[in-house]
Amino acid sequence: MNTKDNSARTYGSVFDMLPDEDNPTPLVRINHLNPAPGFELWGKLEWMNPFGSVKDRAAWAMLRQLEERGEVTKDRGIVEPTSGNTGISLAGLASARGYHMRAIVPNKVPMEKKVLLRIFGAELDVMNDNLCPSPGMGEGAIGMARSYAKAMPNKYVMPNQYENVANREAHEQTTGPEIWRQTQGRITHLFVSLGTCGTVSGLSRYLKAKNPAIKVVAVQPSEGHDVPGLRNISELHVSKLFDPALIDEILEVDFNRAYSGALALCRREGLMAGPSSGLILEGARDVLTRDKPASGLGVAIFCDSILKYVSSMIKHLPELAVES
Ligand SMILES: Cc1ncc(COP(=O)(O)O)c(C=O)c1O
């Protein structure tokens, strides 16, 4: 039996399952929630990655880079600040390789993600921080991870998704070519979110090199939001990969719509998308309702699934709660 055969979906290990142009995550058409007849809207299902989110791409690129440089070993593991998904991807990859992982997460990260980090064997520090790690000196998750890497250089190296260009390059090398091939070069619009900005910057660089007319729309949650992984522009100073020149429009959407949007994707399209996907969908719908394009093809990046947000969904939509 072939140990790596994408068409038969047989793989020698979890590492062979990681996505690339020949093994892309699915692109699925949005049929009921697309307000623009004549315009095709597609969702890229990033939860189909082995560790359940878009961050598998950046995590694998950063880990590979550390391995190539000999900076991670059986004795020297990784420490990373994370709102959950990068940590889960890194922890899964690290455990399969036999490396130690320490994740520093803000306390507002959903309980499901914190437990998943432990399930994958990561040591966990929970910080009193903003939802997405902030650059607080010594106190926030980013400062804490830096302190570990500095104080214990023989034990930890910090991949640092907020500054590491391998994060952006992962999308130039995998997500971008996948979308270009899957849409046969017909893509006209990209709908994406802002976190570390690896996804938006990498995709925009790749796709605009192919066709400069492609419109890149970044959807941001309104201030005071509680959508893990996402940043409002007021929180973006920490993301060194943010490059406004690569974005055509930044659209703000009320953060509560992240949760109603996720519910709509589950109920109307049968797609088990999480809140950042819900927010991106709502942003795409706003643009299409406003601009009424008669033709074109948009791709929305659906970063992870609803399964990690059951407690958050109940908080936002109490009618979902089940009495025990
Ligand atoms: C659920 C979710 N959505 C969106 C993003 C944003 O992706 P990026 O960090 O590439 O900007 C993240 C990043 O952690 C995420 O976890």
The ligand as a Gaussian input file, in Angstrom:
#p B3LYP/6-31G(d) Opt

LIG

0 1
 C       -9.932000      30.671000      14.490000
 C       -8.946000      31.582000      13.825000
 N       -9.375000      32.387000      12.852000
 C       -8.545000      33.254000      12.242000
 C       -7.211000      33.350000      12.600000
 C       -6.349000      34.368000      11.915000
 O       -5.335000      33.823000      11.109000
 P       -3.943000      34.586000      10.988000
 O       -3.241000      34.428000      12.313000
 O       -3.214000      33.884000       9.893000
 O       -4.208000      36.015000      10.694000
 C       -6.727000      32.540000      13.619000
 C       -5.346000      32.645000      14.071000
 O       -4.966000      32.148000      15.111000
 C       -7.609000      31.627000      14.238000
 O       -7.191000      30.823000      15.233000

